[in-house]
């Protein structure tokens, strides 16, 4: 019988935290690095989309592919502050008045 590739073990969070608390510092650092890497790969959350369906959709995949992680929310806010009135009108004017 082939061995399963993945095994899921459910334990209470407090038990897990107790186990982690007993590990040496260098092991905790390694775990933190793995967790940080994993967190960076999580798709952004969308309200009422706990299953992540939006990010598996065609438009969600496109957004994730085109996203530029070097642009912060504050950068976007500063850019939007420069716009006045209708955003659509500003875009049309930037495109040459089409």
Legacy VTK file of the C-alpha trace (Angstrom):
# vtk DataFile Version 3.0
C-alpha trace
ASCII
DATASET POLYDATA
POINTS 98 float
0.000 0.000 0.000
1.510 3.385 -1.005
2.154 5.891 1.748
0.123 9.100 1.692
2.000 12.165 0.517
0.298 14.469 3.022
-0.905 13.809 6.507
-3.152 16.213 8.375
-3.037 16.181 12.143
-5.505 18.378 13.970
-4.378 19.639 17.364
-5.700 22.492 19.471
-3.916 25.808 18.928
-2.901 26.020 22.586
-1.206 22.606 22.315
0.708 23.721 19.227
1.799 26.928 20.927
2.930 24.952 23.968
5.034 22.676 21.742
6.536 25.639 19.883
7.360 27.323 23.180
9.644 24.403 24.052
11.730 24.581 20.864
15.221 26.084 20.764
15.602 29.616 19.410
17.313 28.588 16.156
14.414 26.257 15.354
11.913 29.023 16.070
13.808 31.357 13.731
13.659 28.727 10.973
9.924 28.247 11.568
9.368 32.001 11.467
11.206 32.280 8.145
9.013 29.547 6.656
5.869 31.179 8.019
6.892 34.608 6.694
7.492 33.078 3.264
4.118 31.318 3.380
2.290 34.481 4.472
3.777 36.413 1.537
2.303 33.872 -0.882
-1.221 34.054 0.535
-3.679 35.798 -1.750
-5.093 39.073 -0.460
-8.368 38.755 1.404
-11.595 39.924 -0.177
-14.647 40.548 2.002
-17.045 37.580 1.844
-14.536 35.454 -0.101
-13.096 33.281 2.652
-12.583 30.400 0.210
-10.444 32.571 -2.085
-12.708 31.975 -5.091
-12.055 35.453 -6.482
-8.278 34.876 -6.581
-8.774 31.607 -8.472
-10.954 33.337 -11.061
-9.482 34.576 -14.341
-9.552 38.233 -13.265
-8.132 37.395 -9.818
-5.221 35.477 -11.375
-4.601 38.369 -13.781
-4.535 40.891 -10.938
-2.079 38.776 -8.935
0.122 38.294 -12.002
0.192 42.003 -12.819
0.487 43.268 -9.244
3.612 45.268 -8.451
4.608 44.605 -4.843
6.895 47.651 -4.851
3.860 49.973 -5.004
2.395 50.616 -1.580
-1.127 51.612 -0.650
0.258 54.999 0.358
1.753 55.461 -3.139
-1.704 54.858 -4.628
-3.313 57.264 -2.170
-0.820 60.005 -3.063
-1.504 59.488 -6.763
-5.271 59.578 -6.253
-5.029 62.816 -4.226
-3.852 64.561 -7.404
-7.105 63.688 -9.168
-10.138 65.891 -8.823
-13.705 65.491 -9.972
-14.574 62.460 -12.036
-11.893 59.786 -12.165
-13.231 58.690 -15.546
-12.857 62.225 -16.915
-9.261 62.456 -15.654
-8.425 59.151 -17.333
-10.002 60.283 -20.609
-8.043 63.550 -20.512
-4.809 61.669 -19.836
-5.513 59.443 -22.851
-5.846 62.495 -25.041
-9.502 63.425 -24.708
-10.947 60.361 -26.457
LINES 1 99
98 0 1 2 3 4 5 6 7 8 9 10 11 12 13 14 15 16 17 18 19 20 21 22 23 24 25 26 27 28 29 30 31 32 33 34 35 36 37 38 39 40 41 42 43 44 45 46 47 48 49 50 51 52 53 54 55 56 57 58 59 60 61 62 63 64 65 66 67 68 69 70 71 72 73 74 75 76 77 78 79 80 81 82 83 84 85 86 87 88 89 90 91 92 93 94 95 96 97
